[in-house]
Amino acid sequence: MCSKFKFIFFLLLLPAIVLAQQDVSVARSWNEVLLASIRNDYARPTVHARNLFHVSAGMYDAWAVHDPKAEPYFLNKTRGQYYFSFEEGYTLV
């Protein structure tokens, strides 16, 4: 429970981190916050790897929506048994 509060605290500090480090991208700053949260949590490599992947894929999809050449990873795709519609969220296929 304490790690959740630390994670939320780091998320609240993210704008200050981004302003202090103008030479890195926002995605890099978010990943640094996630890595700092992982360092303060229990060792659960599979959980942390999955969380890092989903956050990274979400950031990529958010960028890919605005780039005409990029193709999103989740949005308007079927992954496993889920279809992730851009307009409606995800549905079970």
Backbone bond lengths (Angstrom), bond angles and torsions (degrees), N, CA, C in turn:
res aa  C-N    CA-C-N  psi(-1)  N-CA   C-N-CA  omega(-1)  CA-C   N-CA-C  phi
1 M - - - 1.449 - - 1.534 111.03 -
2 C 1.318 115.46 -36.69 1.459 119.85 -179.80 1.528 111.02 -66.12
3 S 1.336 116.58 -35.26 1.468 118.93 -179.62 1.524 111.38 -66.39
4 K 1.328 117.54 -30.97 1.466 120.00 177.13 1.522 110.38 -65.30
5 F 1.331 116.43 -40.35 1.454 119.32 178.72 1.523 111.19 -67.52
6 K 1.334 116.36 -37.30 1.457 119.49 176.88 1.524 110.27 -64.45
7 F 1.327 117.14 -40.69 1.465 121.01 178.96 1.523 110.32 -62.89
8 I 1.325 116.99 -45.13 1.466 120.75 179.13 1.525 109.98 -63.58
9 F 1.326 116.71 -39.76 1.463 121.04 177.72 1.522 110.80 -60.72
10 F 1.355 116.28 -43.88 1.459 119.83 177.96 1.526 111.16 -63.84
11 L 1.327 117.18 -38.68 1.461 119.66 178.94 1.523 111.40 -64.78
12 L 1.329 116.05 -35.26 1.457 118.88 177.59 1.524 111.68 -69.83
13 L 1.327 116.62 -28.29 1.464 120.37 178.71 1.520 112.83 -85.72
14 L 1.320 117.72 -6.01 1.459 120.84 -176.09 1.531 113.62 -55.97
15 P 1.338 119.60 -44.43 1.476 117.04 179.13 1.530 112.76 -59.25
16 A 1.319 117.56 -36.96 1.461 120.20 178.12 1.522 110.63 -67.05
17 I 1.323 116.76 -38.56 1.459 120.34 178.45 1.521 110.06 -65.02
18 V 1.327 116.08 -43.01 1.468 120.21 -179.14 1.521 110.56 -64.19
19 L 1.321 117.29 -42.26 1.461 119.75 179.55 1.522 111.64 -67.18
20 A 1.327 116.94 -33.38 1.460 119.91 -179.60 1.525 111.61 -74.93
21 Q 1.336 117.30 -26.48 1.462 121.15 -177.01 1.528 109.79 -119.00
22 Q 1.289 117.37 72.42 1.449 121.26 -177.26 1.524 112.98 -70.79
23 D 1.325 117.93 -14.20 1.454 119.81 -176.92 1.528 112.97 -83.97
24 V 1.336 119.04 -3.51 1.463 121.84 178.51 1.531 109.36 -116.55
25 S 1.336 115.65 159.62 1.461 119.91 -179.24 1.529 110.89 -78.17
26 V 1.302 115.44 165.99 1.461 121.07 177.49 1.530 109.96 -64.88
27 A 1.327 116.61 -38.32 1.461 119.77 178.38 1.524 110.88 -61.54
28 R 1.303 116.99 -40.48 1.471 120.71 177.71 1.522 110.21 -63.73
29 S 1.326 117.37 -41.02 1.460 120.64 178.67 1.520 111.40 -63.57
30 W 1.337 117.21 -42.63 1.461 120.78 177.78 1.523 110.69 -62.57
31 N 1.332 116.92 -41.63 1.469 119.74 178.63 1.524 111.40 -65.76
32 E 1.319 117.73 -36.14 1.459 120.11 176.74 1.529 111.19 -64.73
33 V 1.334 116.70 -38.49 1.470 120.40 176.70 1.528 109.98 -64.53
34 L 1.315 116.77 -43.39 1.467 119.84 178.09 1.525 111.64 -62.57
35 L 1.316 117.58 -42.67 1.457 120.67 179.19 1.529 111.62 -65.27
36 A 1.316 117.26 -37.14 1.466 120.25 176.15 1.531 110.55 -65.38
37 S 1.315 116.81 -37.53 1.464 120.35 177.13 1.519 111.27 -66.62
38 I 1.314 116.43 -38.45 1.467 120.63 178.68 1.524 110.10 -64.90
39 R 1.317 117.29 -39.14 1.464 120.18 179.28 1.524 111.53 -62.56
40 N 1.324 117.62 -29.08 1.462 121.61 -178.84 1.519 113.28 -91.10
41 D 1.314 118.14 -1.08 1.461 122.24 -176.94 1.526 109.54 -105.40
42 Y 1.329 115.00 174.46 1.461 120.45 175.47 1.520 110.06 -69.35
43 A 1.308 116.22 158.31 1.462 121.17 179.97 1.523 109.83 -75.18
44 R 1.319 116.05 103.40 1.464 122.81 175.93 1.522 107.36 -136.56
45 P 1.337 116.45 79.20 1.467 119.65 -171.52 1.519 114.60 -58.87
46 T 1.322 118.26 -39.76 1.469 118.64 -177.38 1.522 111.48 -68.75
47 V 1.323 116.72 -38.55 1.467 120.40 178.69 1.523 110.01 -66.41
48 H 1.315 116.69 -44.92 1.467 119.98 -178.87 1.530 111.50 -66.88
49 A 1.317 116.94 -39.28 1.469 119.68 178.87 1.527 110.51 -63.33
50 R 1.323 116.56 -42.28 1.465 120.26 179.27 1.521 110.66 -64.62
51 N 1.334 117.08 -43.10 1.458 120.15 179.47 1.526 111.88 -64.58
52 L 1.335 116.79 -41.59 1.465 119.81 177.30 1.524 111.32 -62.37
53 F 1.333 116.26 -40.56 1.462 119.46 179.04 1.524 110.86 -63.48
54 H 1.332 117.49 -47.42 1.464 119.61 -176.31 1.532 111.66 -65.14
55 V 1.312 117.44 -39.32 1.469 119.38 178.46 1.527 109.81 -66.70
56 S 1.326 116.73 -43.35 1.472 119.78 179.23 1.524 111.69 -64.21
57 A 1.336 116.90 -42.74 1.469 120.19 178.61 1.522 110.56 -65.39
58 G 1.320 117.12 -37.23 1.465 120.13 177.25 1.520 112.33 -65.51
59 M 1.331 116.16 -41.09 1.468 119.41 177.15 1.523 110.66 -66.00
60 Y 1.330 116.72 -39.41 1.466 119.78 178.04 1.526 110.40 -63.60
61 D 1.330 117.35 -44.65 1.460 120.17 179.21 1.522 111.49 -62.44
62 A 1.335 116.99 -38.38 1.467 119.96 178.14 1.526 110.44 -63.25
63 W 1.322 117.32 -37.65 1.461 120.70 177.11 1.532 110.43 -73.69
64 A 1.336 116.96 -40.73 1.471 121.10 -175.00 1.526 111.99 -65.53
65 V 1.310 117.74 -25.80 1.469 120.66 178.23 1.520 110.40 -64.26
66 H 1.325 116.93 -31.28 1.461 120.96 -176.44 1.525 113.54 -95.43
67 D 1.319 117.91 -7.48 1.464 121.16 179.97 1.523 108.80 -105.71
68 P 1.330 118.51 121.17 1.473 119.67 -175.96 1.532 113.81 -67.31
69 K 1.326 118.88 -21.65 1.460 120.99 -178.84 1.529 113.37 -91.57
70 A 1.320 117.56 -20.06 1.464 121.13 -175.75 1.530 110.68 -81.63
71 E 1.311 115.75 150.27 1.467 121.70 177.62 1.532 108.66 -116.90
72 P 1.330 118.45 120.46 1.470 120.76 -178.29 1.526 112.52 -60.45
73 Y 1.318 115.50 155.25 1.457 120.84 179.85 1.530 111.17 -86.43
74 F 1.332 117.77 -44.72 1.455 121.49 -178.80 1.528 113.26 -100.61
75 L 1.324 118.01 -43.26 1.461 121.56 -170.71 1.522 112.18 -63.70
76 N 1.329 114.82 130.41 1.469 124.15 -178.24 1.528 112.44 58.78
77 K 1.316 116.74 32.05 1.464 123.02 179.31 1.532 109.30 -128.16
78 T 1.326 115.01 160.24 1.460 121.03 171.75 1.518 107.66 -106.31
79 R 1.312 116.03 121.69 1.464 122.65 177.16 1.516 107.12 -120.90
80 G 1.323 115.90 114.61 1.464 118.93 -174.61 1.510 108.85 67.62
81 Q 1.312 116.40 -122.82 1.461 120.48 178.72 1.534 112.54 -107.55
82 Y 1.325 117.00 15.36 1.454 120.84 -179.48 1.524 110.70 -114.45
83 Y 1.326 115.24 136.86 1.453 121.52 173.57 1.526 107.17 -107.34
84 F 1.303 117.37 123.44 1.456 122.78 -177.92 1.517 109.62 -99.45
85 S 1.317 115.95 95.81 1.455 121.57 178.70 1.526 109.17 -78.54
86 F 1.307 116.13 138.34 1.464 120.17 -179.63 1.521 111.69 -66.77
87 E 1.306 117.55 -35.73 1.451 121.55 -176.45 1.524 113.02 -86.54
88 E 1.338 118.18 -35.10 1.463 120.56 -167.92 1.528 114.87 -111.65
89 G 1.309 120.75 -1.67 1.459 120.54 -174.18 1.516 109.05 93.29
90 Y 1.337 117.82 -147.40 1.462 119.20 -178.19 1.542 110.77 -115.13
91 T 1.312 115.74 152.70 1.457 121.54 178.77 1.520 108.47 -133.79
92 L 1.317 115.45 153.04 1.461 121.28 176.83 1.509 109.12 -80.69
93 V 1.336 116.70 127.19 1.476 121.38 -178.10 1.502 109.03 -88.98
